[in-house]
């Protein structure tokens, strides 16, 4: 008879390709913010202006923004730098 093992409870998530992209993006933003803070530069997270789940914010090909995405980004920037 097999003995019971005492496992700790574990929660997992499936990152998938989008999750990995978001993880790398977040790590990159954290590092940029650290560098900006080091040099007393205000860090603006432009991803706050864009809905990552709204494909209309992105160009049809590639990872660039669409015209609407760039408009949202410009409005975000103008509010932050006033």
C-alpha positions in Angstrom: 0.0 0.0 0.0 1.3 3.5 -0.9 1.8 5.9 1.9 0.1 9.2 1.8 2.4 12.2 1.2 1.8 15.5 2.9 1.7 17.9 0.0 1.4 21.6 0.5 -1.5 23.3 -1.4 -0.3 24.8 -4.6 -2.1 27.1 -7.1 -1.0 27.2 -10.7 -1.9 29.2 -13.7 -1.4 28.5 -17.4 0.5 31.5 -18.7 0.2 30.6 -22.4 1.9 32.7 -25.0 -0.1 35.9 -24.0 0.7 35.4 -20.4 4.4 35.0 -21.1 4.3 38.2 -23.2 2.6 40.0 -20.3 5.1 38.7 -17.8 8.1 39.8 -19.8 6.4 43.1 -20.5 5.8 43.7 -16.7 9.4 42.7 -15.9 10.6 45.2 -18.5 8.4 48.0 -17.1 9.6 47.3 -13.6 13.3 47.6 -14.7 12.5 50.8 -16.7 10.8 52.3 -13.7 13.8 51.4 -11.5 16.2 53.2 -13.9 13.9 56.2 -14.3 13.7 56.5 -10.5 17.5 56.3 -10.2 17.8 59.3 -12.5 14.8 61.2 -11.1 12.8 60.8 -14.3 9.1 60.4 -14.2 8.0 57.0 -15.5 4.8 56.9 -17.4 3.2 53.5 -18.1 1.6 53.9 -21.4 -0.1 50.5 -21.2 -2.5 52.1 -18.8 -4.0 54.1 -21.7 -4.5 51.0 -23.9 -7.0 48.2 -23.5 -4.8 45.1 -24.1 -8.0 43.1 -24.9 -9.3 45.5 -27.5 -7.8 44.6 -30.8 -9.0 48.0 -32.2 -6.2 49.6 -30.2 -3.6 47.8 -32.2 -2.6 47.8 -35.9 -3.8 44.9 -38.0 -0.2 43.5 -38.2 2.5 43.6 -35.6 2.5 45.0 -32.2 2.1 48.7 -33.1 -0.9 50.8 -32.1 -3.7 51.7 -34.4 -4.7 55.3 -35.0 -7.2 55.0 -32.2 -4.6 53.4 -30.0 -2.2 56.3 -30.6 -5.0 58.8 -29.9 -5.6 57.2 -26.6 -1.9 57.2 -25.9 -1.5 60.9 -26.8 -4.4 61.8 -24.5 -2.8 59.9 -21.7 0.5 61.6 -22.2 -1.0 65.1 -22.5 -2.8 64.6 -19.2 0.3 63.3 -17.4 2.7 66.0 -18.5 0.4 69.0 -17.9 
